[in-house]
Amino acid sequence: MIVEEVMLTNTFRETMRWSLRKAFKNHNAPIWKALEQKLSAHRSNRREVNTSRLAKITNNGETVIIPGKVLGSGSIGHKLTVCAFSFSQVAAKRIIDSGGKVITLDDLIENFPDGKGVRIIG
C-alpha cells in the first residue's frame, strides 16, 4: 500500500512540474518557473500556511498560490482565490465558506497565463 501511495504522489508531483514548465515556456512568466523550483525542493522545505495567516496578509478578492499546504487554523473574513499544492479539509471548507474559491494549478495557469495578479505566499 505505501509503495502505491508514493507512486501516486510522485506521479502527481511530476504532472504538476510539467504543467508549470509548459506554462513557463508558453508564456515566459517567471512565476511558473519559481513555483516549479519550489515544487522540486525537498518536502521539508515546503510551506504550511494557516488560514488565519492568509486572513492577515491578503486583501479581499486577491488570488494567491501557496507552494505547500494550507491548514485550517483560524478563519478568513474575506473572499480569496487560493491554489496550493495541498489543502486540509478544514482549510478548504473555511475558504469556500468565506465566499472564496479553491482552484487547481491548471485552472490558475489557464486564468492567469502571464502570472499577473497572482501572489506567492509562503
Phi, psi and omega in degrees: 000315183297320180298318179297318180296318179297317180296319178296317179296314180296320178297317178297315178299316180296321177298317178296317180299317181291325176297317179293318180297318179296318179297320179296316181293320183286323188246351179053040179260120184297339181298323182289324177294317179297319179291324177298318179295321179293323178292328180284345181291165178299149182301325181292342179267358179281152186272151170238120184239129177276155179296331178296322177292320177300320180296324183285322190255003179243164177248165180300132176082004183283153176247125183228156172232137180246117178280066183173219184245141174261127180253158190265021179281120180101179181231164179240133182255009180215166182285137176220148168253119188237133172237137179211163177291334180201149177230145167280158180298321181295318180297313180299318179296318181293321178295315180292320179296333179276002180097003182271186180229146171250118184239161179275167179297319179297321176296320179297315179296320180294319182281331182229067187298329180268357177081357180288135181090002178247134181244134176273129179238131177109000000 
